[in-house]
Amino acid sequence: MSGQTITVKTEGGEFSAYLASPGPERGPGIVILQEIFGITKALRDVADGMASRGFFVAIPDLFWRLERNVELNDRADADRAKAFSLMGRFDGEAGLKDIQATINHLRGLGSAKVGALGYCLGGMLAYLSAARTDCDCAVSYYGVNIQDRLDEADRIRNPLMMHIAEADEFVPPPAQEKIVAALGTNPHVIIHRYPQMKHAFARVGGMHYDKAMAGLANIRSATFFRQNLS
C-alpha cells in the first residue's frame, strides 16, 4: 500500500487528490469526501486502511476553488471558525462535478466499480453523489443539511447507506425525522441510527469519537462496500 498526491482534471481547472493504492493490481475504487476541515490525517488514515484491504482510494481537494490543501484542526477555535467559513462559501454544484471527475479518474486507473464515502459535509455530498453521479454505491456518515435536499431523493438508483447520530448537534431530531421519512422506504437506502452519539462520532481523535459505535458503523460500511463493489 502506498499514498501519493495526484492531479485530477475537471471543468475550469485541475485539483489535487490524495490517492492510496494497494499496489499495481486492479481493484474497486472509493472516493472519500472530506469534512469541513479538509484532507486531514484522520481521513488519510481511513484511505490507507481501506487501501490495505484492496481498494484504490482517492480524497479530492474539494475546497480547491476557495483555498488549496486545507488541513485544519477540529479542536482549535480559529481552525473551526475557518472551516465553517469555507463550508458557507463552498459551491456544492461545482463540488459534485469534482467528485464525478475523481470517480472517472479511478475508473481510468482500472477500477470497474467506484463507491463514495463521506463525513459531515462529505456525508451530504455522498447522499448527493448517490443521486447525481454514476458512483456504484455511497455511504454517508452524519451528513449535514440533507433535510434541505430531499427533493433529490427520488433520483437515487444505486445503494446508499446512511449513518445518523441521534444526538447530532448539527442535525437535530426534526431534521433526522424528515430524512428518515423521505428515505426510509426507498429500497436502495439503508439507514442506521446511533443513540446518544454526537456529530463526528467516527472521527478518530475527535472530541466525540466513540470507539465502539465507530467500529460498528465501519464494519457495516466495509460489508456494504464489499457487497456492492466486488
Secondary structure, 3 states (H helix, E strand, C coil): CEEEEEEEEECCEEEEEEEEECCCCCCCEEEEECECCECCHHHHHHHHHHHCCCCEEEEECCCCCCCCCCECCCCCHHHHHHHHHHHHHCCHHHHHHHHHHHHHHHHHCCCCCEEEEEECHHHHHHHHHHHHCCCCEEEEECCCCHHHCHHHHHHCCCCEEEEEECCCCCCCHHHHHHHHHHHCCCCCEEEEEECCCCCCCCCCCCCCCCHHHHHHHHHHHHHHHHHHHC
